Amino acid sequence: MSIYSEIISWVADKPLCLRDAIRRLLNGGELLSQDITEVFGLLKKENGFGGISLEAVPVSDSDIPTTSRINNTIKLKQISSPHNIAALYENM
């Protein structure tokens, strides 16, 4: 089970506004100002505030990213002033 599947399972019994927020995070990688405003509106709607026409779209398996958004590549760009490290020349 991937971490995404675990998150979806964990959030399954949580409020709709939270499930919608998780969906937005998985699809966009971050919550923008508009997302925060809308999720807050969904929270208010779930707690009885009237006049809110937004509808929550809960996260589902189809929201799991197919590629990683995280770049795990580490590159060594420079070594400066090495001293006594595997016979590296000190005056680089």
PyMOL Python script that loads the backbone (N, CA, C, O; Angstrom):
from pymol import cmd

cmd.read_pdbstr("""\
ATOM      1  N   MET A   1       0.855  -1.175   0.000  1.00  0.00           N
ATOM      2  CA  MET A   1       0.000   0.000   0.000  1.00  0.00           C
ATOM      3  C   MET A   1       0.904   1.242   0.000  1.00  0.00           C
ATOM      4  O   MET A   1       1.809   1.360   0.826  1.00  0.00           O
ATOM      5  N   SER A   2       0.650   2.150  -0.922  1.00  0.00           N
ATOM      6  CA  SER A   2       1.456   3.371  -1.011  1.00  0.00           C
ATOM      7  C   SER A   2       1.028   4.356   0.074  1.00  0.00           C
ATOM      8  O   SER A   2      -0.029   4.208   0.686  1.00  0.00           O
ATOM      9  N   ILE A   3       1.856   5.345   0.294  1.00  0.00           N
ATOM     10  CA  ILE A   3       1.529   6.366   1.289  1.00  0.00           C
ATOM     11  C   ILE A   3       0.252   7.095   0.887  1.00  0.00           C
ATOM     12  O   ILE A   3      -0.539   7.481   1.747  1.00  0.00           O
ATOM     13  N   TYR A   4       0.049   7.285  -0.408  1.00  0.00           N
ATOM     14  CA  TYR A   4      -1.162   7.953  -0.877  1.00  0.00           C
ATOM     15  C   TYR A   4      -2.406   7.135  -0.531  1.00  0.00           C
ATOM     16  O   TYR A   4      -3.412   7.688  -0.084  1.00  0.00           O
ATOM     17  N   SER A   5      -2.337   5.833  -0.736  1.00  0.00           N
ATOM     18  CA  SER A   5      -3.465   4.964  -0.389  1.00  0.00           C
ATOM     19  C   SER A   5      -3.738   4.986   1.105  1.00  0.00           C
ATOM     20  O   SER A   5      -4.892   4.961   1.532  1.00  0.00           O
ATOM     21  N   GLU A   6      -2.676   5.034   1.896  1.00  0.00           N
ATOM     22  CA  GLU A   6      -2.843   5.111   3.350  1.00  0.00           C
ATOM     23  C   GLU A   6      -3.519   6.419   3.754  1.00  0.00           C
ATOM     24  O   GLU A   6      -4.367   6.431   4.646  1.00  0.00           O
ATOM     25  N   ILE A   7      -3.144   7.516   3.100  1.00  0.00           N
ATOM     26  CA  ILE A   7      -3.769   8.805   3.392  1.00  0.00           C
ATOM     27  C   ILE A   7      -5.250   8.767   3.035  1.00  0.00           C
ATOM     28  O   ILE A   7      -6.089   9.242   3.800  1.00  0.00           O
ATOM     29  N   ILE A   8      -5.571   8.202   1.873  1.00  0.00           N
ATOM     30  CA  ILE A   8      -6.969   8.122   1.445  1.00  0.00           C
ATOM     31  C   ILE A   8      -7.776   7.251   2.399  1.00  0.00           C
ATOM     32  O   ILE A   8      -8.918   7.585   2.714  1.00  0.00           O
ATOM     33  N   SER A   9      -7.214   6.156   2.860  1.00  0.00           N
ATOM     34  CA  SER A   9      -7.900   5.288   3.828  1.00  0.00           C
ATOM     35  C   SER A   9      -8.105   6.014   5.152  1.00  0.00           C
ATOM     36  O   SER A   9      -9.174   5.924   5.755  1.00  0.00           O
ATOM     37  N   TRP A  10      -7.081   6.734   5.602  1.00  0.00           N
ATOM     38  CA  TRP A  10      -7.159   7.449   6.872  1.00  0.00           C
ATOM     39  C   TRP A  10      -8.221   8.529   6.847  1.00  0.00           C
ATOM     40  O   TRP A  10      -8.931   8.717   7.835  1.00  0.00           O
ATOM     41  N   VAL A  11      -8.345   9.245   5.735  1.00  0.00           N
ATOM     42  CA  VAL A  11      -9.236  10.386   5.662  1.00  0.00           C
ATOM     43  C   VAL A  11     -10.682   9.986   5.319  1.00  0.00           C
ATOM     44  O   VAL A  11     -11.569  10.839   5.306  1.00  0.00           O
ATOM     45  N   ALA A  12     -10.919   8.710   5.045  1.00  0.00           N
ATOM     46  CA  ALA A  12     -12.233   8.247   4.577  1.00  0.00           C
ATOM     47  C   ALA A  12     -13.380   8.591   5.531  1.00  0.00           C
ATOM     48  O   ALA A  12     -14.497   8.841   5.077  1.00  0.00           O
ATOM     49  N   ASP A  13     -13.131   8.610   6.819  1.00  0.00           N
ATOM     50  CA  ASP A  13     -14.208   8.904   7.770  1.00  0.00           C
ATOM     51  C   ASP A  13     -14.108  10.316   8.359  1.00  0.00           C
ATOM     52  O   ASP A  13     -14.773  10.639   9.343  1.00  0.00           O
ATOM     53  N   LYS A  14     -13.277  11.136   7.745  1.00  0.00           N
ATOM     54  CA  LYS A  14     -13.107  12.519   8.198  1.00  0.00           C
ATOM     55  C   LYS A  14     -14.134  13.427   7.509  1.00  0.00           C
ATOM     56  O   LYS A  14     -14.779  13.003   6.550  1.00  0.00           O
ATOM     57  N   PRO A  15     -14.294  14.665   7.981  1.00  0.00           N
ATOM     58  CA  PRO A  15     -15.242  15.599   7.362  1.00  0.00           C
ATOM     59  C   PRO A  15     -14.958  15.816   5.874  1.00  0.00           C
ATOM     60  O   PRO A  15     -13.815  15.713   5.430  1.00  0.00           O
ATOM     61  N   LEU A  16     -16.003  16.114   5.120  1.00  0.00           N
ATOM     62  CA  LEU A  16     -15.878  16.311   3.685  1.00  0.00           C
ATOM     63  C   LEU A  16     -14.889  17.421   3.329  1.00  0.00           C
ATOM     64  O   LEU A  16     -14.148  17.302   2.352  1.00  0.00           O
ATOM     65  N   CYS A  17     -14.874  18.494   4.114  1.00  0.00           N
ATOM     66  CA  CYS A  17     -13.961  19.597   3.794  1.00  0.00           C
ATOM     67  C   CYS A  17     -12.504  19.133   3.865  1.00  0.00           C
ATOM     68  O   CYS A  17     -11.681  19.582   3.067  1.00  0.00           O
ATOM     69  N   LEU A  18     -12.173  18.248   4.798  1.00  0.00           N
ATOM     70  CA  LEU A  18     -10.816  17.728   4.910  1.00  0.00           C
ATOM     71  C   LEU A  18     -10.506  16.809   3.731  1.00  0.00           C
ATOM     72  O   LEU A  18      -9.410  16.867   3.173  1.00  0.00           O
ATOM     73  N   ARG A  19     -11.452  15.971   3.351  1.00  0.00           N
ATOM     74  CA  ARG A  19     -11.245  15.085   2.195  1.00  0.00           C
ATOM     75  C   ARG A  19     -11.058  15.888   0.913  1.00  0.00           C
ATOM     76  O   ARG A  19     -10.272  15.511   0.044  1.00  0.00           O
ATOM     77  N   ASP A  20     -11.785  16.998   0.803  1.00  0.00           N
ATOM     78  CA  ASP A  20     -11.631  17.875  -0.356  1.00  0.00           C
ATOM     79  C   ASP A  20     -10.257  18.539  -0.334  1.00  0.00           C
ATOM     80  O   ASP A  20      -9.605  18.643  -1.374  1.00  0.00           O
ATOM     81  N   ALA A  21      -9.814  18.986   0.829  1.00  0.00           N
ATOM     82  CA  ALA A  21      -8.494  19.615   0.953  1.00  0.00           C
ATOM     83  C   ALA A  21      -7.375  18.647   0.580  1.00  0.00           C
ATOM     84  O   ALA A  21      -6.414  19.031  -0.086  1.00  0.00           O
ATOM     85  N   ILE A  22      -7.499  17.401   1.007  1.00  0.00           N
ATOM     86  CA  ILE A  22      -6.497  16.383   0.662  1.00  0.00           C
ATOM     87  C   ILE A  22      -6.468  16.171  -0.850  1.00  0.00           C
ATOM     88  O   ILE A  22      -5.393  16.042  -1.435  1.00  0.00           O
ATOM     89  N   ARG A  23      -7.630  16.134  -1.481  1.00  0.00           N
ATOM     90  CA  ARG A  23      -7.713  15.984  -2.940  1.00  0.00           C
ATOM     91  C   ARG A  23      -6.986  17.140  -3.618  1.00  0.00           C
ATOM     92  O   ARG A  23      -6.227  16.934  -4.564  1.00  0.00           O
ATOM     93  N   ARG A  24      -7.217  18.334  -3.138  1.00  0.00           N
ATOM     94  CA  ARG A  24      -6.562  19.507  -3.719  1.00  0.00           C
ATOM     95  C   ARG A  24      -5.042  19.424  -3.547  1.00  0.00           C
ATOM     96  O   ARG A  24      -4.294  19.775  -4.459  1.00  0.00           O
ATOM     97  N   LEU A  25      -4.593  18.967  -2.395  1.00  0.00           N
ATOM     98  CA  LEU A  25      -3.150  18.828  -2.170  1.00  0.00           C
ATOM     99  C   LEU A  25      -2.527  17.797  -3.101  1.00  0.00           C
ATOM    100  O   LEU A  25      -1.454  18.025  -3.659  1.00  0.00           O
ATOM    101  N   LEU A  26      -3.200  16.665  -3.268  1.00  0.00           N
ATOM    102  CA  LEU A  26      -2.658  15.630  -4.135  1.00  0.00           C
ATOM    103  C   LEU A  26      -2.627  16.071  -5.590  1.00  0.00           C
ATOM    104  O   LEU A  26      -1.720  15.694  -6.333  1.00  0.00           O
ATOM    105  N   ASN A  27      -3.595  16.855  -6.001  1.00  0.00           N
ATOM    106  CA  ASN A  27      -3.654  17.299  -7.394  1.00  0.00           C
ATOM    107  C   ASN A  27      -2.765  18.498  -7.687  1.00  0.00           C
ATOM    108  O   ASN A  27      -2.264  18.632  -8.803  1.00  0.00           O
ATOM    109  N   GLY A  28      -2.560  19.368  -6.711  1.00  0.00           N
ATOM    110  CA  GLY A  28      -1.794  20.578  -6.977  1.00  0.00           C
ATOM    111  C   GLY A  28      -0.482  20.694  -6.241  1.00  0.00           C
ATOM    112  O   GLY A  28       0.350  21.530  -6.593  1.00  0.00           O
ATOM    113  N   GLY A  29      -0.278  19.879  -5.230  1.00  0.00           N
ATOM    114  CA  GLY A  29       0.961  19.938  -4.466  1.00  0.00           C
ATOM    115  C   GLY A  29       0.971  20.955  -3.349  1.00  0.00           C
ATOM    116  O   GLY A  29       1.811  20.878  -2.452  1.00  0.00           O
ATOM    117  N   GLU A  30       0.053  21.910  -3.384  1.00  0.00           N
ATOM    118  CA  GLU A  30      -0.067  22.913  -2.330  1.00  0.00           C
ATOM    119  C   GLU A  30      -1.458  23.524  -2.401  1.00  0.00           C
ATOM    120  O   GLU A  30      -2.145  23.435  -3.418  1.00  0.00           O
ATOM    121  N   LEU A  31      -1.855  24.142  -1.302  1.00  0.00           N
ATOM    122  CA  LEU A  31      -3.136  24.841  -1.285  1.00  0.00           C
ATOM    123  C   LEU A  31      -2.886  26.316  -1.577  1.00  0.00           C
ATOM    124  O   LEU A  31      -2.154  26.989  -0.851  1.00  0.00           O
ATOM    125  N   LEU A  32      -3.496  26.804  -2.636  1.00  0.00           N
ATOM    126  CA  LEU A  32      -3.399  28.211  -2.991  1.00  0.00           C
ATOM    127  C   LEU A  32      -4.419  29.003  -2.188  1.00  0.00           C
ATOM    128  O   LEU A  32      -5.261  28.423  -1.503  1.00  0.00           O
ATOM    129  N   SER A  33      -4.345  30.296  -2.270  1.00  0.00           N
ATOM    130  CA  SER A  33      -5.244  31.171  -1.522  1.00  0.00           C
ATOM    131  C   SER A  33      -6.716  30.850  -1.818  1.00  0.00           C
ATOM    132  O   SER A  33      -7.541  30.793  -0.906  1.00  0.00           O
ATOM    133  N   GLN A  34      -7.030  30.645  -3.084  1.00  0.00           N
ATOM    134  CA  GLN A  34      -8.416  30.315  -3.459  1.00  0.00           C
ATOM    135  C   GLN A  34      -8.840  28.974  -2.853  1.00  0.00           C
ATOM    136  O   GLN A  34      -9.974  28.829  -2.396  1.00  0.00           O
ATOM    137  N   ASP A  35      -7.934  28.000  -2.850  1.00  0.00           N
ATOM    138  CA  ASP A  35      -8.238  26.696  -2.251  1.00  0.00           C
ATOM    139  C   ASP A  35      -8.562  26.851  -0.771  1.00  0.00           C
ATOM    140  O   ASP A  35      -9.528  26.265  -0.281  1.00  0.00           O
ATOM    141  N   ILE A  36      -7.767  27.630  -0.064  1.00  0.00           N
ATOM    142  CA  ILE A  36      -7.981  27.835   1.368  1.00  0.00           C
ATOM    143  C   ILE A  36      -9.334  28.489   1.612  1.00  0.00           C
ATOM    144  O   ILE A  36     -10.064  28.097   2.522  1.00  0.00           O
ATOM    145  N   THR A  37      -9.665  29.480   0.801  1.00  0.00           N
ATOM    146  CA  THR A  37     -10.953  30.157   0.926  1.00  0.00           C
ATOM    147  C   THR A  37     -12.096  29.179   0.693  1.00  0.00           C
ATOM    148  O   THR A  37     -13.078  29.180   1.435  1.00  0.00           O
ATOM    149  N   GLU A  38     -11.970  28.342  -0.339  1.00  0.00           N
ATOM    150  CA  GLU A  38     -13.036  27.389  -0.657  1.00  0.00           C
ATOM    151  C   GLU A  38     -13.160  26.297   0.402  1.00  0.00           C
ATOM    152  O   GLU A  38     -14.274  25.934   0.781  1.00  0.00           O
ATOM    153  N   VAL A  39     -12.047  25.775   0.881  1.00  0.00           N
ATOM    154  CA  VAL A  39     -12.094  24.740   1.929  1.00  0.00           C
ATOM    155  C   VAL A  39     -12.704  25.327   3.201  1.00  0.00           C
ATOM    156  O   VAL A  39     -13.472  24.654   3.890  1.00  0.00           O
ATOM    157  N   PHE A  40     -12.367  26.568   3.511  1.00  0.00           N
ATOM    158  CA  PHE A  40     -12.969  27.224   4.665  1.00  0.00           C
ATOM    159  C   PHE A  40     -14.482  27.354   4.467  1.00  0.00           C
ATOM    160  O   PHE A  40     -15.249  27.155   5.409  1.00  0.00           O
ATOM    161  N   GLY A  41     -14.911  27.685   3.251  1.00  0.00           N
ATOM    162  CA  GLY A  41     -16.339  27.739   2.936  1.00  0.00           C
ATOM    163  C   GLY A  41     -17.000  26.387   3.114  1.00  0.00           C
ATOM    164  O   GLY A  41     -18.117  26.307   3.627  1.00  0.00           O
ATOM    165  N   LEU A  42     -16.328  25.326   2.699  1.00  0.00           N
ATOM    166  CA  LEU A  42     -16.871  23.975   2.872  1.00  0.00           C
ATOM    167  C   LEU A  42     -16.993  23.613   4.350  1.00  0.00           C
ATOM    168  O   LEU A  42     -17.964  22.978   4.763  1.00  0.00           O
ATOM    169  N   LEU A  43     -16.002  24.021   5.141  1.00  0.00           N
ATOM    170  CA  LEU A  43     -16.048  23.791   6.578  1.00  0.00           C
ATOM    171  C   LEU A  43     -17.251  24.504   7.191  1.00  0.00           C
ATOM    172  O   LEU A  43     -17.980  23.932   8.001  1.00  0.00           O
ATOM    173  N   LYS A  44     -17.446  25.754   6.793  1.00  0.00           N
ATOM    174  CA  LYS A  44     -18.594  26.509   7.298  1.00  0.00           C
ATOM    175  C   LYS A  44     -19.906  25.844   6.878  1.00  0.00           C
ATOM    176  O   LYS A  44     -20.836  25.745   7.678  1.00  0.00           O
ATOM    177  N   LYS A  45     -19.981  25.394   5.637  1.00  0.00           N
ATOM    178  CA  LYS A  45     -21.200  24.739   5.146  1.00  0.00           C
ATOM    179  C   LYS A  45     -21.510  23.484   5.964  1.00  0.00           C
ATOM    180  O   LYS A  45     -22.660  23.244   6.332  1.00  0.00           O
ATOM    181  N   GLU A  46     -20.475  22.685   6.244  1.00  0.00           N
ATOM    182  CA  GLU A  46     -20.659  21.458   7.025  1.00  0.00           C
ATOM    183  C   GLU A  46     -21.117  21.744   8.451  1.00  0.00           C
ATOM    184  O   GLU A  46     -21.697  20.880   9.108  1.00  0.00           O
ATOM    185  N   ASN A  47     -20.855  22.947   8.919  1.00  0.00           N
ATOM    186  CA  ASN A  47     -21.220  23.300  10.283  1.00  0.00           C
ATOM    187  C   ASN A  47     -22.441  24.206  10.360  1.00  0.00           C
ATOM    188  O   ASN A  47     -22.655  24.904  11.351  1.00  0.00           O
ATOM    189  N   GLY A  48     -23.246  24.179   9.283  1.00  0.00           N
ATOM    190  CA  GLY A  48     -24.548  24.807   9.334  1.00  0.00           C
ATOM    191  C   GLY A  48     -24.668  26.213   8.801  1.00  0.00           C
ATOM    192  O   GLY A  48     -25.752  26.793   8.855  1.00  0.00           O
ATOM    193  N   PHE A  49     -23.594  26.782   8.289  1.00  0.00           N
ATOM    194  CA  PHE A  49     -23.697  28.117   7.710  1.00  0.00           C
ATOM    195  C   PHE A  49     -24.464  28.023   6.400  1.00  0.00           C
ATOM    196  O   PHE A  49     -24.181  27.152   5.577  1.00  0.00           O
ATOM    197  N   GLY A  50     -25.425  28.906   6.200  1.00  0.00           N
ATOM    198  CA  GLY A  50     -26.236  28.879   4.994  1.00  0.00           C
ATOM    199  C   GLY A  50     -25.652  29.735   3.883  1.00  0.00           C
ATOM    200  O   GLY A  50     -24.711  30.500   4.097  1.00  0.00           O
ATOM    201  N   GLY A  51     -26.224  29.596   2.697  1.00  0.00           N
ATOM    202  CA  GLY A  51     -25.838  30.425   1.570  1.00  0.00           C
ATOM    203  C   GLY A  51     -24.533  30.053   0.909  1.00  0.00           C
ATOM    204  O   GLY A  51     -23.976  30.856   0.160  1.00  0.00           O
ATOM    205  N   ILE A  52     -24.031  28.871   1.162  1.00  0.00           N
ATOM    206  CA  ILE A  52     -22.762  28.442   0.549  1.00  0.00           C
ATOM    207  C   ILE A  52     -23.088  27.375  -0.493  1.00  0.00           C
ATOM    208  O   ILE A  52     -23.607  26.307  -0.170  1.00  0.00           O
ATOM    209  N   SER A  53     -22.774  27.689  -1.751  1.00  0.00           N
ATOM    210  CA  SER A  53     -23.140  26.790  -2.837  1.00  0.00           C
ATOM    211  C   SER A  53     -22.033  25.808  -3.228  1.00  0.00           C
ATOM    212  O   SER A  53     -22.244  24.961  -4.095  1.00  0.00           O
ATOM    213  N   LEU A  54     -20.870  25.908  -2.608  1.00  0.00           N
ATOM    214  CA  LEU A  54     -19.766  24.999  -2.917  1.00  0.00           C
ATOM    215  C   LEU A  54     -20.143  23.561  -2.578  1.00  0.00           C
ATOM    216  O   LEU A  54     -20.877  23.309  -1.623  1.00  0.00           O
ATOM    217  N   GLU A  55     -19.636  22.634  -3.364  1.00  0.00           N
ATOM    218  CA  GLU A  55     -19.818  21.214  -3.080  1.00  0.00           C
ATOM    219  C   GLU A  55     -18.441  20.565  -2.917  1.00  0.00           C
ATOM    220  O   GLU A  55     -17.563  20.747  -3.761  1.00  0.00           O
ATOM    221  N   ALA A  56     -18.258  19.826  -1.853  1.00  0.00           N
ATOM    222  CA  ALA A  56     -16.990  19.139  -1.617  1.00  0.00           C
ATOM    223  C   ALA A  56     -16.835  17.982  -2.594  1.00  0.00           C
ATOM    224  O   ALA A  56     -17.794  17.275  -2.904  1.00  0.00           O
ATOM    225  N   VAL A  57     -15.613  17.807  -3.070  1.00  0.00           N
ATOM    226  CA  VAL A  57     -15.266  16.664  -3.919  1.00  0.00           C
ATOM    227  C   VAL A  57     -14.238  15.862  -3.137  1.00  0.00           C
ATOM    228  O   VAL A  57     -13.067  16.238  -3.086  1.00  0.00           O
ATOM    229  N   PRO A  58     -14.667  14.750  -2.521  1.00  0.00           N
ATOM    230  CA  PRO A  58     -13.739  13.986  -1.680  1.00  0.00           C
ATOM    231  C   PRO A  58     -12.606  13.353  -2.486  1.00  0.00           C
ATOM    232  O   PRO A  58     -12.769  13.047  -3.667  1.00  0.00           O
ATOM    233  N   VAL A  59     -11.482  13.165  -1.851  1.00  0.00           N
ATOM    234  CA  VAL A  59     -10.341  12.513  -2.472  1.00  0.00           C
ATOM    235  C   VAL A  59     -10.695  11.060  -2.779  1.00  0.00           C
ATOM    236  O   VAL A  59     -11.443  10.426  -2.034  1.00  0.00           O
ATOM    237  N   SER A  60     -10.156  10.539  -3.874  1.00  0.00           N
ATOM    238  CA  SER A  60     -10.378   9.141  -4.246  1.00  0.00           C
ATOM    239  C   SER A  60      -9.089   8.581  -4.831  1.00  0.00           C
ATOM    240  O   SER A  60      -8.107   9.304  -4.998  1.00  0.00           O
ATOM    241  N   ASP A  61      -9.100   7.302  -5.138  1.00  0.00           N
ATOM    242  CA  ASP A  61      -7.913   6.658  -5.707  1.00  0.00           C
ATOM    243  C   ASP A  61      -7.480   7.306  -7.018  1.00  0.00           C
ATOM    244  O   ASP A  61      -6.296   7.278  -7.355  1.00  0.00           O
ATOM    245  N   SER A  62      -8.411   7.884  -7.754  1.00  0.00           N
ATOM    246  CA  SER A  62      -8.052   8.520  -9.029  1.00  0.00           C
ATOM    247  C   SER A  62      -7.222   9.784  -8.827  1.00  0.00           C
ATOM    248  O   SER A  62      -6.651  10.303  -9.786  1.00  0.00           O
ATOM    249  N   ASP A  63      -7.147  10.288  -7.599  1.00  0.00           N
ATOM    250  CA  ASP A  63      -6.360  11.485  -7.302  1.00  0.00           C
ATOM    251  C   ASP A  63      -4.908  11.174  -6.948  1.00  0.00           C
ATOM    252  O   ASP A  63      -4.106  12.089  -6.761  1.00  0.00           O
ATOM    253  N   ILE A  64      -4.569   9.904  -6.855  1.00  0.00           N
ATOM    254  CA  ILE A  64      -3.197   9.522  -6.528  1.00  0.00           C
ATOM    255  C   ILE A  64      -2.297   9.877  -7.706  1.00  0.00           C
ATOM    256  O   ILE A  64      -2.552   9.443  -8.829  1.00  0.00           O
ATOM    257  N   PRO A  65      -1.239  10.668  -7.462  1.00  0.00           N
ATOM    258  CA  PRO A  65      -0.335  11.055  -8.558  1.00  0.00           C
ATOM    259  C   PRO A  65       0.338   9.842  -9.183  1.00  0.00           C
ATOM    260  O   PRO A  65       0.703   8.890  -8.492  1.00  0.00           O
ATOM    261  N   THR A  66       0.495   9.893 -10.490  1.00  0.00           N
ATOM    262  CA  THR A  66       1.155   8.784 -11.186  1.00  0.00           C
ATOM    263  C   THR A  66       2.660   8.965 -11.210  1.00  0.00           C
ATOM    264  O   THR A  66       3.396   7.997 -11.402  1.00  0.00           O
ATOM    265  N   THR A  67       3.128  10.189 -11.019  1.00  0.00           N
ATOM    266  CA  THR A  67       4.566  10.449 -10.944  1.00  0.00           C
ATOM    267  C   THR A  67       4.842  11.262  -9.683  1.00  0.00           C
ATOM    268  O   THR A  67       3.985  11.994  -9.190  1.00  0.00           O
ATOM    269  N   SER A  68       6.024  11.115  -9.195  1.00  0.00           N
ATOM    270  CA  SER A  68       6.412  11.843  -7.991  1.00  0.00           C
ATOM    271  C   SER A  68       6.681  13.307  -8.328  1.00  0.00           C
ATOM    272  O   SER A  68       7.299  13.613  -9.348  1.00  0.00           O
ATOM    273  N   ARG A  69       6.213  14.205  -7.467  1.00  0.00           N
ATOM    274  CA  ARG A  69       6.484  15.632  -7.639  1.00  0.00           C
ATOM    275  C   ARG A  69       7.767  16.032  -6.927  1.00  0.00           C
ATOM    276  O   ARG A  69       8.191  17.185  -6.999  1.00  0.00           O
ATOM    277  N   ILE A  70       8.374  15.091  -6.250  1.00  0.00           N
ATOM    278  CA  ILE A  70       9.565  15.385  -5.471  1.00  0.00           C
ATOM    279  C   ILE A  70      10.795  14.939  -6.257  1.00  0.00           C
ATOM    280  O   ILE A  70      10.864  13.803  -6.724  1.00  0.00           O
ATOM    281  N   ASN A  71      11.745  15.825  -6.395  1.00  0.00           N
ATOM    282  CA  ASN A  71      12.989  15.497  -7.067  1.00  0.00           C
ATOM    283  C   ASN A  71      13.976  15.025  -6.009  1.00  0.00           C
ATOM    284  O   ASN A  71      14.436  15.818  -5.187  1.00  0.00           O
ATOM    285  N   ASN A  72      14.302  13.743  -6.027  1.00  0.00           N
ATOM    286  CA  ASN A  72      15.183  13.169  -5.017  1.00  0.00           C
ATOM    287  C   ASN A  72      16.636  13.121  -5.473  1.00  0.00           C
ATOM    288  O   ASN A  72      17.446  12.415  -4.874  1.00  0.00           O
ATOM    289  N   THR A  73      16.976  13.858  -6.520  1.00  0.00           N
ATOM    290  CA  THR A  73      18.334  13.845  -7.023  1.00  0.00           C
ATOM    291  C   THR A  73      19.210  14.761  -6.180  1.00  0.00           C
ATOM    292  O   THR A  73      18.892  15.931  -5.967  1.00  0.00           O
ATOM    293  N   ILE A  74      20.298  14.215  -5.715  1.00  0.00           N
ATOM    294  CA  ILE A  74      21.270  14.989  -4.946  1.00  0.00           C
ATOM    295  C   ILE A  74      22.532  15.088  -5.787  1.00  0.00           C
ATOM    296  O   ILE A  74      23.031  14.079  -6.286  1.00  0.00           O
ATOM    297  N   LYS A  75      23.049  16.301  -5.944  1.00  0.00           N
ATOM    298  CA  LYS A  75      24.244  16.520  -6.746  1.00  0.00           C
ATOM    299  C   LYS A  75      25.303  17.210  -5.898  1.00  0.00           C
ATOM    300  O   LYS A  75      25.013  18.177  -5.194  1.00  0.00           O
ATOM    301  N   LEU A  76      26.502  16.718  -5.969  1.00  0.00           N
ATOM    302  CA  LEU A  76      27.630  17.356  -5.319  1.00  0.00           C
ATOM    303  C   LEU A  76      28.150  18.411  -6.274  1.00  0.00           C
ATOM    304  O   LEU A  76      28.616  18.082  -7.365  1.00  0.00           O
ATOM    305  N   LYS A  77      28.078  19.661  -5.885  1.00  0.00           N
ATOM    306  CA  LYS A  77      28.481  20.750  -6.766  1.00  0.00           C
ATOM    307  C   LYS A  77      29.887  21.256  -6.472  1.00  0.00           C
ATOM    308  O   LYS A  77      30.558  21.779  -7.362  1.00  0.00           O
ATOM    309  N   GLN A  78      30.328  21.105  -5.252  1.00  0.00           N
ATOM    310  CA  GLN A  78      31.617  21.683  -4.913  1.00  0.00           C
ATOM    311  C   GLN A  78      32.174  21.037  -3.651  1.00  0.00           C
ATOM    312  O   GLN A  78      31.431  20.680  -2.737  1.00  0.00           O
ATOM    313  N   ILE A  79      33.485  20.895  -3.621  1.00  0.00           N
ATOM    314  CA  ILE A  79      34.217  20.537  -2.404  1.00  0.00           C
ATOM    315  C   ILE A  79      35.215  21.659  -2.184  1.00  0.00           C
ATOM    316  O   ILE A  79      36.027  21.957  -3.061  1.00  0.00           O
ATOM    317  N   SER A  80      35.157  22.277  -1.024  1.00  0.00           N
ATOM    318  CA  SER A  80      36.092  23.368  -0.778  1.00  0.00           C
ATOM    319  C   SER A  80      36.917  23.090   0.469  1.00  0.00           C
ATOM    320  O   SER A  80      36.404  22.633   1.490  1.00  0.00           O
ATOM    321  N   SER A  81      38.187  23.372   0.360  1.00  0.00           N
ATOM    322  CA  SER A  81      39.150  23.248   1.459  1.00  0.00           C
ATOM    323  C   SER A  81      39.143  21.882   2.131  1.00  0.00           C
ATOM    324  O   SER A  81      38.958  21.801   3.345  1.00  0.00           O
ATOM    325  N   PRO A  82      39.338  20.821   1.383  1.00  0.00           N
ATOM    326  CA  PRO A  82      39.390  19.505   2.042  1.00  0.00           C
ATOM    327  C   PRO A  82      40.708  19.339   2.813  1.00  0.00           C
ATOM    328  O   PRO A  82      41.766  19.779   2.364  1.00  0.00           O
ATOM    329  N   HIS A  83      40.617  18.712   3.952  1.00  0.00           N
ATOM    330  CA  HIS A  83      41.804  18.448   4.755  1.00  0.00           C
ATOM    331  C   HIS A  83      41.770  16.995   5.195  1.00  0.00           C
ATOM    332  O   HIS A  83      40.823  16.558   5.849  1.00  0.00           O
ATOM    333  N   ASN A  84      42.796  16.255   4.838  1.00  0.00           N
ATOM    334  CA  ASN A  84      42.965  14.855   5.250  1.00  0.00           C
ATOM    335  C   ASN A  84      41.769  13.982   4.870  1.00  0.00           C
ATOM    336  O   ASN A  84      41.328  13.146   5.659  1.00  0.00           O
ATOM    337  N   ILE A  85      41.246  14.180   3.654  1.00  0.00           N
ATOM    338  CA  ILE A  85      40.130  13.360   3.197  1.00  0.00           C
ATOM    339  C   ILE A  85      40.593  12.530   2.011  1.00  0.00           C
ATOM    340  O   ILE A  85      40.661  13.037   0.892  1.00  0.00           O
ATOM    341  N   ALA A  86      40.904  11.294   2.236  1.00  0.00           N
ATOM    342  CA  ALA A  86      41.272  10.344   1.180  1.00  0.00           C
ATOM    343  C   ALA A  86      42.303  10.914   0.227  1.00  0.00           C
ATOM    344  O   ALA A  86      42.206  10.708  -0.983  1.00  0.00           O
ATOM    345  N   ALA A  87      43.261  11.608   0.737  1.00  0.00           N
ATOM    346  CA  ALA A  87      44.395  12.145  -0.019  1.00  0.00           C
ATOM    347  C   ALA A  87      43.977  13.137  -1.102  1.00  0.00           C
ATOM    348  O   ALA A  87      44.631  13.216  -2.142  1.00  0.00           O
ATOM    349  N   LEU A  88      42.898  13.899  -0.878  1.00  0.00           N
ATOM    350  CA  LEU A  88      42.503  14.944  -1.824  1.00  0.00           C
ATOM    351  C   LEU A  88      43.482  16.099  -1.719  1.00  0.00           C
ATOM    352  O   LEU A  88      43.970  16.416  -0.635  1.00  0.00           O
ATOM    353  N   TYR A  89      43.757  16.705  -2.820  1.00  0.00           N
ATOM    354  CA  TYR A  89      44.677  17.841  -2.865  1.00  0.00           C
ATOM    355  C   TYR A  89      44.028  19.036  -2.184  1.00  0.00           C
ATOM    356  O   TYR A  89      42.893  19.386  -2.507  1.00  0.00           O
ATOM    357  N   GLU A  90      44.733  19.673  -1.241  1.00  0.00           N
ATOM    358  CA  GLU A  90      44.181  20.751  -0.441  1.00  0.00           C
ATOM    359  C   GLU A  90      43.973  22.053  -1.215  1.00  0.00           C
ATOM    360  O   GLU A  90      43.073  22.817  -0.866  1.00  0.00           O
ATOM    361  N   ASN A  91      44.738  22.326  -2.213  1.00  0.00           N
ATOM    362  CA  ASN A  91      44.694  23.616  -2.909  1.00  0.00           C
ATOM    363  C   ASN A  91      43.785  23.543  -4.135  1.00  0.00           C
ATOM    364  O   ASN A  91      44.248  23.689  -5.266  1.00  0.00           O
ATOM    365  N   MET A  92      42.515  23.320  -3.911  1.00  0.00           N
ATOM    366  CA  MET A  92      41.577  23.229  -5.043  1.00  0.00           C
ATOM    367  C   MET A  92      41.052  24.578  -5.405  1.00  0.00           C
ATOM    368  O   MET A  92      40.251  24.700  -6.332  1.00  0.00           O
TER     369      MET A  92
END
""", "prot")
cmd.dss("prot")
cmd.show_as("cartoon", "prot")
cmd.util.cbc("prot")
cmd.orient("prot")
